[in-house]
Amino acid sequence: MATRLPSAPPILPGLAYIRPLGSGGFADVFLYEQDMPRRNVAVKVLPSDVRDPDLRRMFNAEADVLAHLSAHPAIVTVYQASISADGRPYIVMEYCPGSLSRRYRIERIPVPEVLAIGVRMASALESAHRAGLVHRDVKPSNILITTFGIPVLADFGISSSLQRETADEVLAMSIPWSAPEVVAEDTAGTIASEVWSLGATVYSLLAGHSPFERRERGQNTKEQLRRRIARATYIDIPRTDVPPSLQAVLSRSMSRDPSRRYASAREFAEALQDVQSELGISPTALEVPDEEWAPASDPVDFSDDSLRGPARSHLDDATRRKVRPGSGVAALVRDEDTDISSPQRTQGRSAATIAIVVAAVVTLVAGIVTALFATGVI
């Protein structure tokens, strides 16, 4: 995909622009300060040219998937999604100041920390799978670090349904962390391919590079990586602090044959927990929903490419609660300023006002006549 210049930050209600955070293939991310409640937020915005229905479909899907899943403690939280005044769709999300995008390449991340990250990400994926969703882009750069130092899974922009698979979806992938069947374009994404990607991600955090990447310059073109992944020969991580049991877990998760991998993200997480116990580390909690759990809202419509903007909520006349005039909030509002006042009462007040005016005029006239008699004018 050709490199493009980032778009200008949009003017958004209740949000003050601070600075850019990054740009991707089809969206830009900016840091804003939310006015109420006061906090920093990350805003993901489509460029001004949103005529491409595939981009709108992916953007809508990401917002809806996050709405289903972002209550999970290991998935980035979404606060709002709408359309800016200049017509650009945007998503307001939790601001995460860090990520694993570069850290694993420049720092030797301790094994206990990597194991904890692996269990948390497996919990997030297991929850998505139980909701019938696949992420399809699990990799280190999509693991963000919150302001509390907690890793969370982000970027569901190319996520999809486990029941939905079309030919145009298989091209959306990050090759270094993609399973052989995805690289071969045999599938757009399955639970088995997600297990592979998570295993490849854990491998990367420990090795400092993706599993089939070579250190020699010019040896990591897309085509070279595709061929190596297709052969899928596991190479042990050259670290003495990585135990053989962990090497075996990663080797199984990245088996060339999908049927030989762990059957679920949960099984992969439990294997990592076993390694933690072996090392004398307290196992990281596996946070997954109960078997009876189901998403609270309707299933995600991955075909929706409409521009969905702000809508004014309303109540039908039949559902409006009638308020007795003179009580509650009605007592604080003048009758002529609200439609909850009684028409009959308004008419009564008008008649009373007229009677008072007439009485005052009669009294005034009578007084004048009396005064004239007293002075002998009449």
C-alpha beads as a LAMMPS data file, in Angstrom:
LAMMPS data file: protein, C-alpha beads

378 atoms
377 bonds

1 atom types
1 bond types

-500.0 500.0 xlo xhi
-500.0 500.0 ylo yhi
-500.0 500.0 zlo zhi

Masses

1 110.0

Atoms # bond

1 1 1 0.000 0.000 0.000
2 1 1 1.376 3.391 -0.968
3 1 1 2.443 5.758 1.774
4 1 1 0.102 8.699 2.250
5 1 1 0.309 11.907 4.208
6 1 1 -1.717 12.038 7.433
7 1 1 -4.965 13.966 7.288
8 1 1 -5.711 17.111 9.282
9 1 1 -7.299 16.502 12.687
10 1 1 -11.053 17.110 12.618
11 1 1 -12.925 19.512 14.875
12 1 1 -14.932 17.315 17.248
13 1 1 -17.526 18.356 19.828
14 1 1 -16.283 18.175 23.400
15 1 1 -12.729 17.278 22.317
16 1 1 -9.623 19.475 22.038
17 1 1 -6.870 18.364 19.647
18 1 1 -3.396 17.842 21.149
19 1 1 -1.115 16.034 18.684
20 1 1 -0.920 13.155 16.180
21 1 1 -0.267 9.649 17.464
22 1 1 0.250 7.759 14.213
23 1 1 -1.019 6.832 10.769
24 1 1 -1.926 3.482 9.283
25 1 1 -2.916 2.171 5.911
26 1 1 -6.431 3.570 6.023
27 1 1 -6.786 5.732 9.155
28 1 1 -5.022 8.310 11.309
29 1 1 -4.907 8.394 15.102
30 1 1 -4.794 11.652 17.078
31 1 1 -4.552 12.524 20.760
32 1 1 -7.385 14.698 22.049
33 1 1 -8.416 15.916 25.475
34 1 1 -12.035 15.207 26.330
35 1 1 -13.724 18.050 28.164
36 1 1 -16.314 16.092 30.165
37 1 1 -15.235 13.882 31.791
38 1 1 -11.720 15.337 31.584
39 1 1 -9.285 12.781 30.156
40 1 1 -6.984 12.128 27.206
41 1 1 -8.431 9.946 24.453
42 1 1 -7.178 8.455 21.206
43 1 1 -9.304 9.280 18.171
44 1 1 -9.053 7.089 15.081
45 1 1 -10.215 8.965 11.975
46 1 1 -10.791 7.931 8.378
47 1 1 -9.238 10.292 5.791
48 1 1 -11.494 12.837 4.098
49 1 1 -11.963 10.552 1.091
50 1 1 -14.356 7.929 2.428
51 1 1 -15.936 6.901 -0.856
52 1 1 -14.369 3.440 -0.659
53 1 1 -17.124 1.167 0.742
54 1 1 -14.543 -1.415 1.922
55 1 1 -12.884 1.200 4.165
56 1 1 -16.237 2.244 5.605
57 1 1 -17.177 -1.394 6.156
58 1 1 -13.914 -2.103 8.010
59 1 1 -14.273 1.064 10.080
60 1 1 -17.874 0.322 11.065
61 1 1 -16.932 -3.249 11.926
62 1 1 -14.100 -2.137 14.200
63 1 1 -16.393 0.217 16.120
64 1 1 -19.068 -2.461 16.510
65 1 1 -16.635 -5.239 17.460
66 1 1 -15.049 -3.038 20.131
67 1 1 -18.516 -2.199 21.425
68 1 1 -19.083 -5.949 21.860
69 1 1 -15.735 -6.697 23.475
70 1 1 -14.131 -3.611 25.004
71 1 1 -15.485 -4.323 28.488
72 1 1 -12.874 -7.101 28.597
73 1 1 -9.894 -6.015 30.748
74 1 1 -7.412 -7.063 28.031
75 1 1 -9.124 -5.267 25.128
76 1 1 -8.836 -1.537 24.462
77 1 1 -11.950 0.403 25.494
78 1 1 -14.087 2.345 22.993
79 1 1 -16.029 5.356 24.248
80 1 1 -17.814 6.727 21.210
81 1 1 -18.056 6.563 17.413
82 1 1 -19.591 9.107 15.070
83 1 1 -18.975 11.349 12.056
84 1 1 -17.172 14.685 12.247
85 1 1 -18.611 17.947 10.899
86 1 1 -16.524 17.548 7.719
87 1 1 -17.929 14.061 7.106
88 1 1 -15.159 11.778 8.441
89 1 1 -16.038 8.732 10.556
90 1 1 -14.130 8.535 13.832
91 1 1 -13.809 6.308 16.906
92 1 1 -12.951 7.678 20.361
93 1 1 -10.957 5.122 22.342
94 1 1 -8.955 4.714 25.503
95 1 1 -5.572 6.417 25.194
96 1 1 -2.714 3.964 25.666
97 1 1 0.656 5.753 25.891
98 1 1 2.764 2.683 25.066
99 1 1 2.868 -0.388 22.838
100 1 1 5.067 -3.379 22.133
101 1 1 5.639 -2.228 18.553
102 1 1 9.344 -1.409 19.060
103 1 1 10.129 -2.486 22.595
104 1 1 10.671 -6.169 21.792
105 1 1 13.256 -5.253 19.135
106 1 1 15.390 -3.073 21.381
107 1 1 14.868 -4.664 24.800
108 1 1 15.199 -8.171 26.219
109 1 1 11.744 -8.584 27.755
110 1 1 11.782 -10.896 30.807
111 1 1 10.190 -14.327 30.378
112 1 1 7.698 -13.859 33.280
113 1 1 6.389 -10.652 31.691
114 1 1 6.004 -12.278 28.270
115 1 1 4.124 -15.208 29.790
116 1 1 1.708 -12.824 31.530
117 1 1 1.155 -10.919 28.274
118 1 1 0.520 -14.181 26.435
119 1 1 -2.139 -15.317 28.909
120 1 1 -3.889 -11.933 28.818
121 1 1 -3.959 -11.829 25.005
122 1 1 -5.219 -15.419 24.893
123 1 1 -8.021 -14.401 27.281
124 1 1 -8.966 -11.549 24.947
125 1 1 -8.964 -13.783 21.875
126 1 1 -10.927 -16.532 23.610
127 1 1 -13.593 -13.970 24.509
128 1 1 -13.726 -12.734 20.902
129 1 1 -13.981 -16.296 19.578
130 1 1 -16.867 -17.081 21.927
131 1 1 -18.618 -14.040 20.488
132 1 1 -18.115 -15.493 17.007
133 1 1 -15.354 -13.030 16.060
134 1 1 -11.747 -13.339 14.918
135 1 1 -9.181 -10.544 15.193
136 1 1 -7.077 -11.554 12.146
137 1 1 -4.164 -9.212 12.909
138 1 1 -2.537 -10.352 16.151
139 1 1 1.024 -9.004 16.345
140 1 1 3.219 -7.051 18.793
141 1 1 2.295 -3.607 17.454
142 1 1 -1.378 -4.289 18.196
143 1 1 -0.674 -4.863 21.877
144 1 1 -0.938 -1.482 23.579
145 1 1 0.027 -0.519 27.130
146 1 1 -2.485 1.464 29.178
147 1 1 -1.655 4.297 31.574
148 1 1 -1.678 1.645 34.332
149 1 1 0.938 -0.440 32.514
150 1 1 -1.569 -3.138 31.477
151 1 1 -1.295 -4.745 28.005
152 1 1 -4.489 -4.663 25.929
153 1 1 -5.332 -5.944 22.461
154 1 1 -6.231 -3.264 19.911
155 1 1 -6.889 -2.644 16.212
156 1 1 -9.856 -4.785 15.241
157 1 1 -9.976 -3.027 11.864
158 1 1 -9.781 -6.219 9.794
159 1 1 -11.645 -8.441 12.231
160 1 1 -14.330 -10.713 10.873
161 1 1 -16.955 -13.265 11.771
162 1 1 -16.082 -16.914 12.231
163 1 1 -19.099 -17.687 10.037
164 1 1 -18.233 -15.195 7.286
165 1 1 -15.445 -15.693 4.795
166 1 1 -15.070 -14.105 1.367
167 1 1 -12.276 -14.079 -1.161
168 1 1 -11.481 -10.385 -0.753
169 1 1 -10.751 -10.770 2.960
170 1 1 -7.782 -13.123 2.713
171 1 1 -5.529 -10.297 1.489
172 1 1 -5.792 -8.464 4.817
173 1 1 -2.873 -9.857 6.807
174 1 1 0.438 -9.102 8.499
175 1 1 2.632 -11.734 6.881
176 1 1 5.342 -12.227 9.562
177 1 1 2.717 -13.350 12.110
178 1 1 0.253 -15.069 9.758
179 1 1 -0.355 -18.820 9.678
180 1 1 0.632 -20.855 6.584
181 1 1 -3.003 -21.347 5.525
182 1 1 -3.612 -17.584 5.709
183 1 1 -0.439 -16.787 3.759
184 1 1 -1.519 -19.348 1.147
185 1 1 -4.893 -17.569 1.029
186 1 1 -6.767 -20.730 1.899
187 1 1 -8.663 -18.959 4.680
188 1 1 -9.294 -15.444 5.927
189 1 1 -8.925 -16.465 9.545
190 1 1 -9.925 -19.199 11.980
191 1 1 -9.387 -20.038 15.630
192 1 1 -6.435 -22.201 14.590
193 1 1 -4.831 -19.343 12.661
194 1 1 -5.374 -17.030 15.638
195 1 1 -3.549 -19.517 17.878
196 1 1 -0.657 -19.485 15.394
197 1 1 -0.520 -15.662 15.347
198 1 1 -0.548 -15.445 19.130
199 1 1 2.210 -18.065 19.368
200 1 1 4.228 -16.139 16.780
201 1 1 3.670 -12.933 18.767
202 1 1 4.884 -14.498 22.034
203 1 1 7.870 -15.892 20.109
204 1 1 8.663 -12.396 18.791
205 1 1 8.542 -10.824 22.258
206 1 1 11.110 -13.343 23.455
207 1 1 13.337 -13.540 20.369
208 1 1 13.361 -9.857 19.423
209 1 1 12.125 -10.597 15.898
210 1 1 9.312 -12.462 14.150
211 1 1 9.704 -16.272 13.964
212 1 1 10.801 -16.504 10.314
213 1 1 12.689 -13.256 10.061
214 1 1 16.415 -13.375 9.304
215 1 1 18.968 -10.947 10.655
216 1 1 20.739 -10.607 7.295
217 1 1 19.852 -7.500 5.342
218 1 1 17.678 -8.080 2.300
219 1 1 16.528 -11.520 3.469
220 1 1 13.041 -10.580 4.635
221 1 1 10.997 -9.664 1.597
222 1 1 7.331 -10.614 1.641
223 1 1 7.919 -13.462 -0.774
224 1 1 10.835 -14.861 1.254
225 1 1 8.750 -14.730 4.431
226 1 1 5.854 -16.453 2.667
227 1 1 8.097 -19.355 1.614
228 1 1 9.561 -19.801 5.097
229 1 1 6.150 -19.691 6.746
230 1 1 4.825 -22.239 4.238
231 1 1 7.566 -24.654 5.361
232 1 1 6.917 -23.741 9.016
233 1 1 10.058 -25.209 10.538
234 1 1 10.228 -24.121 14.174
235 1 1 13.573 -22.705 15.327
236 1 1 14.237 -22.574 19.069
237 1 1 14.588 -19.132 20.633
238 1 1 18.296 -18.608 21.450
239 1 1 17.781 -17.613 25.102
240 1 1 18.968 -19.720 28.000
241 1 1 16.172 -18.397 30.257
242 1 1 13.461 -19.742 27.944
243 1 1 12.675 -23.234 29.316
244 1 1 12.199 -26.235 26.987
245 1 1 8.546 -26.445 28.064
246 1 1 7.899 -22.964 26.684
247 1 1 9.720 -23.798 23.463
248 1 1 7.428 -26.839 23.137
249 1 1 4.301 -24.730 23.718
250 1 1 5.316 -22.269 21.008
251 1 1 6.341 -25.044 18.624
252 1 1 2.914 -26.676 18.955
253 1 1 1.059 -23.382 18.544
254 1 1 2.950 -22.804 15.281
255 1 1 2.533 -26.270 13.845
256 1 1 2.160 -26.332 10.068
257 1 1 -0.884 -28.564 10.452
258 1 1 -3.747 -26.556 12.044
259 1 1 -5.207 -29.701 13.629
260 1 1 -2.006 -30.203 15.676
261 1 1 -2.157 -26.763 17.267
262 1 1 -4.016 -25.973 20.477
263 1 1 -7.733 -26.270 19.823
264 1 1 -8.501 -22.878 21.343
265 1 1 -6.915 -19.729 22.679
266 1 1 -7.920 -20.915 26.136
267 1 1 -5.896 -24.136 25.746
268 1 1 -2.909 -22.068 24.671
269 1 1 -3.328 -19.826 27.735
270 1 1 -3.528 -22.854 30.044
271 1 1 -0.300 -24.214 28.537
272 1 1 1.402 -20.893 29.314
273 1 1 0.019 -21.048 32.847
274 1 1 1.600 -24.473 33.260
275 1 1 4.961 -22.962 32.305
276 1 1 4.416 -20.200 34.855
277 1 1 3.768 -22.773 37.571
278 1 1 6.867 -24.709 36.528
279 1 1 8.951 -21.539 36.928
280 1 1 7.435 -20.804 40.339
281 1 1 5.427 -17.846 38.982
282 1 1 1.887 -17.260 40.145
283 1 1 -0.294 -18.014 37.080
284 1 1 -1.880 -15.020 35.390
285 1 1 -5.659 -15.024 35.717
286 1 1 -7.491 -16.380 32.685
287 1 1 -10.330 -13.910 32.137
288 1 1 -12.895 -15.458 29.815
289 1 1 -16.713 -15.392 29.845
290 1 1 -18.851 -18.284 31.007
291 1 1 -20.005 -20.844 28.474
292 1 1 -23.534 -19.396 28.630
293 1 1 -22.293 -15.904 27.852
294 1 1 -23.519 -14.210 24.689
295 1 1 -23.037 -10.649 23.397
296 1 1 -25.617 -8.286 24.825
297 1 1 -26.268 -6.558 21.508
298 1 1 -27.077 -7.752 18.011
299 1 1 -24.385 -9.561 15.979
300 1 1 -21.908 -7.371 14.111
301 1 1 -22.916 -6.619 10.525
302 1 1 -19.645 -6.900 8.618
303 1 1 -21.309 -5.851 5.361
304 1 1 -22.408 -2.428 6.635
305 1 1 -20.602 0.240 4.583
306 1 1 -22.949 3.129 5.367
307 1 1 -21.882 6.462 6.816
308 1 1 -23.357 6.253 10.295
309 1 1 -23.505 9.625 11.968
310 1 1 -25.048 11.198 15.043
311 1 1 -28.787 10.714 15.449
312 1 1 -31.106 12.639 17.755
313 1 1 -32.907 10.345 20.142
314 1 1 -36.649 10.814 20.534
315 1 1 -39.712 9.304 22.133
316 1 1 -42.980 8.586 20.382
317 1 1 -45.931 10.688 21.616
318 1 1 -47.599 7.568 22.978
319 1 1 -44.623 6.825 25.233
320 1 1 -44.214 10.284 26.725
321 1 1 -44.997 10.420 30.425
322 1 1 -47.720 12.907 31.270
323 1 1 -46.795 15.329 34.030
324 1 1 -49.439 16.983 36.225
325 1 1 -49.123 20.786 35.950
326 1 1 -47.780 22.430 39.046
327 1 1 -45.849 19.368 40.198
328 1 1 -42.248 18.242 39.772
329 1 1 -40.281 20.004 37.066
330 1 1 -43.518 21.443 35.664
331 1 1 -43.821 23.699 38.720
332 1 1 -40.482 25.331 37.825
333 1 1 -41.446 26.231 34.257
334 1 1 -43.778 29.003 33.097
335 1 1 -46.857 27.629 31.322
336 1 1 -46.229 29.536 28.105
337 1 1 -42.745 27.975 27.830
338 1 1 -43.718 24.300 27.901
339 1 1 -46.171 21.907 26.328
340 1 1 -46.809 19.985 29.568
341 1 1 -49.167 22.676 30.962
342 1 1 -52.919 22.210 30.988
343 1 1 -54.740 24.221 28.282
344 1 1 -57.781 24.512 30.539
345 1 1 -55.684 26.007 33.320
346 1 1 -54.162 28.519 30.921
347 1 1 -57.625 29.595 29.783
348 1 1 -58.762 29.942 33.418
349 1 1 -55.854 32.221 34.213
350 1 1 -56.652 34.418 31.192
351 1 1 -60.309 34.879 32.278
352 1 1 -59.257 35.731 35.830
353 1 1 -56.828 38.326 34.546
354 1 1 -59.525 40.010 32.445
355 1 1 -61.911 40.117 35.444
356 1 1 -59.269 41.791 37.598
357 1 1 -58.575 44.426 34.948
358 1 1 -62.310 45.170 34.513
359 1 1 -62.785 45.483 38.283
360 1 1 -59.852 47.871 38.502
361 1 1 -61.257 50.066 35.726
362 1 1 -64.722 50.186 37.372
363 1 1 -63.186 51.144 40.712
364 1 1 -61.121 53.883 39.056
365 1 1 -64.153 55.351 37.274
366 1 1 -66.216 55.266 40.471
367 1 1 -63.481 57.097 42.321
368 1 1 -63.320 59.803 39.681
369 1 1 -67.102 60.313 39.754
370 1 1 -67.113 60.594 43.553
371 1 1 -64.375 63.189 43.438
372 1 1 -66.246 65.286 40.916
373 1 1 -69.409 65.265 43.103
374 1 1 -67.333 66.346 46.097
375 1 1 -65.894 69.345 44.306
376 1 1 -69.280 70.458 42.963
377 1 1 -68.321 69.886 39.392
378 1 1 -71.312 67.584 38.996

Bonds

1 1 1 2
2 1 2 3
3 1 3 4
4 1 4 5
5 1 5 6
6 1 6 7
7 1 7 8
8 1 8 9
9 1 9 10
10 1 10 11
11 1 11 12
12 1 12 13
13 1 13 14
14 1 14 15
15 1 15 16
16 1 16 17
17 1 17 18
18 1 18 19
19 1 19 20
20 1 20 21
21 1 21 22
22 1 22 23
23 1 23 24
24 1 24 25
25 1 25 26
26 1 26 27
27 1 27 28
28 1 28 29
29 1 29 30
30 1 30 31
31 1 31 32
32 1 32 33
33 1 33 34
34 1 34 35
35 1 35 36
36 1 36 37
37 1 37 38
38 1 38 39
39 1 39 40
40 1 40 41
41 1 41 42
42 1 42 43
43 1 43 44
44 1 44 45
45 1 45 46
46 1 46 47
47 1 47 48
48 1 48 49
49 1 49 50
50 1 50 51
51 1 51 52
52 1 52 53
53 1 53 54
54 1 54 55
55 1 55 56
56 1 56 57
57 1 57 58
58 1 58 59
59 1 59 60
60 1 60 61
61 1 61 62
62 1 62 63
63 1 63 64
64 1 64 65
65 1 65 66
66 1 66 67
67 1 67 68
68 1 68 69
69 1 69 70
70 1 70 71
71 1 71 72
72 1 72 73
73 1 73 74
74 1 74 75
75 1 75 76
76 1 76 77
77 1 77 78
78 1 78 79
79 1 79 80
80 1 80 81
81 1 81 82
82 1 82 83
83 1 83 84
84 1 84 85
85 1 85 86
86 1 86 87
87 1 87 88
88 1 88 89
89 1 89 90
90 1 90 91
91 1 91 92
92 1 92 93
93 1 93 94
94 1 94 95
95 1 95 96
96 1 96 97
97 1 97 98
98 1 98 99
99 1 99 100
100 1 100 101
101 1 101 102
102 1 102 103
103 1 103 104
104 1 104 105
105 1 105 106
106 1 106 107
107 1 107 108
108 1 108 109
109 1 109 110
110 1 110 111
111 1 111 112
112 1 112 113
113 1 113 114
114 1 114 115
115 1 115 116
116 1 116 117
117 1 117 118
118 1 118 119
119 1 119 120
120 1 120 121
121 1 121 122
122 1 122 123
123 1 123 124
124 1 124 125
125 1 125 126
126 1 126 127
127 1 127 128
128 1 128 129
129 1 129 130
130 1 130 131
131 1 131 132
132 1 132 133
133 1 133 134
134 1 134 135
135 1 135 136
136 1 136 137
137 1 137 138
138 1 138 139
139 1 139 140
140 1 140 141
141 1 141 142
142 1 142 143
143 1 143 144
144 1 144 145
145 1 145 146
146 1 146 147
147 1 147 148
148 1 148 149
149 1 149 150
150 1 150 151
151 1 151 152
152 1 152 153
153 1 153 154
154 1 154 155
155 1 155 156
156 1 156 157
157 1 157 158
158 1 158 159
159 1 159 160
160 1 160 161
161 1 161 162
162 1 162 163
163 1 163 164
164 1 164 165
165 1 165 166
166 1 166 167
167 1 167 168
168 1 168 169
169 1 169 170
170 1 170 171
171 1 171 172
172 1 172 173
173 1 173 174
174 1 174 175
175 1 175 176
176 1 176 177
177 1 177 178
178 1 178 179
179 1 179 180
180 1 180 181
181 1 181 182
182 1 182 183
183 1 183 184
184 1 184 185
185 1 185 186
186 1 186 187
187 1 187 188
188 1 188 189
189 1 189 190
190 1 190 191
191 1 191 192
192 1 192 193
193 1 193 194
194 1 194 195
195 1 195 196
196 1 196 197
197 1 197 198
198 1 198 199
199 1 199 200
200 1 200 201
201 1 201 202
202 1 202 203
203 1 203 204
204 1 204 205
205 1 205 206
206 1 206 207
207 1 207 208
208 1 208 209
209 1 209 210
210 1 210 211
211 1 211 212
212 1 212 213
213 1 213 214
214 1 214 215
215 1 215 216
216 1 216 217
217 1 217 218
218 1 218 219
219 1 219 220
220 1 220 221
221 1 221 222
222 1 222 223
223 1 223 224
224 1 224 225
225 1 225 226
226 1 226 227
227 1 227 228
228 1 228 229
229 1 229 230
230 1 230 231
231 1 231 232
232 1 232 233
233 1 233 234
234 1 234 235
235 1 235 236
236 1 236 237
237 1 237 238
238 1 238 239
239 1 239 240
240 1 240 241
241 1 241 242
242 1 242 243
243 1 243 244
244 1 244 245
245 1 245 246
246 1 246 247
247 1 247 248
248 1 248 249
249 1 249 250
250 1 250 251
251 1 251 252
252 1 252 253
253 1 253 254
254 1 254 255
255 1 255 256
256 1 256 257
257 1 257 258
258 1 258 259
259 1 259 260
260 1 260 261
261 1 261 262
262 1 262 263
263 1 263 264
264 1 264 265
265 1 265 266
266 1 266 267
267 1 267 268
268 1 268 269
269 1 269 270
270 1 270 271
271 1 271 272
272 1 272 273
273 1 273 274
274 1 274 275
275 1 275 276
276 1 276 277
277 1 277 278
278 1 278 279
279 1 279 280
280 1 280 281
281 1 281 282
282 1 282 283
283 1 283 284
284 1 284 285
285 1 285 286
286 1 286 287
287 1 287 288
288 1 288 289
289 1 289 290
290 1 290 291
291 1 291 292
292 1 292 293
293 1 293 294
294 1 294 295
295 1 295 296
296 1 296 297
297 1 297 298
298 1 298 299
299 1 299 300
300 1 300 301
301 1 301 302
302 1 302 303
303 1 303 304
304 1 304 305
305 1 305 306
306 1 306 307
307 1 307 308
308 1 308 309
309 1 309 310
310 1 310 311
311 1 311 312
312 1 312 313
313 1 313 314
314 1 314 315
315 1 315 316
316 1 316 317
317 1 317 318
318 1 318 319
319 1 319 320
320 1 320 321
321 1 321 322
322 1 322 323
323 1 323 324
324 1 324 325
325 1 325 326
326 1 326 327
327 1 327 328
328 1 328 329
329 1 329 330
330 1 330 331
331 1 331 332
332 1 332 333
333 1 333 334
334 1 334 335
335 1 335 336
336 1 336 337
337 1 337 338
338 1 338 339
339 1 339 340
340 1 340 341
341 1 341 342
342 1 342 343
343 1 343 344
344 1 344 345
345 1 345 346
346 1 346 347
347 1 347 348
348 1 348 349
349 1 349 350
350 1 350 351
351 1 351 352
352 1 352 353
353 1 353 354
354 1 354 355
355 1 355 356
356 1 356 357
357 1 357 358
358 1 358 359
359 1 359 360
360 1 360 361
361 1 361 362
362 1 362 363
363 1 363 364
364 1 364 365
365 1 365 366
366 1 366 367
367 1 367 368
368 1 368 369
369 1 369 370
370 1 370 371
371 1 371 372
372 1 372 373
373 1 373 374
374 1 374 375
375 1 375 376
376 1 376 377
377 1 377 378
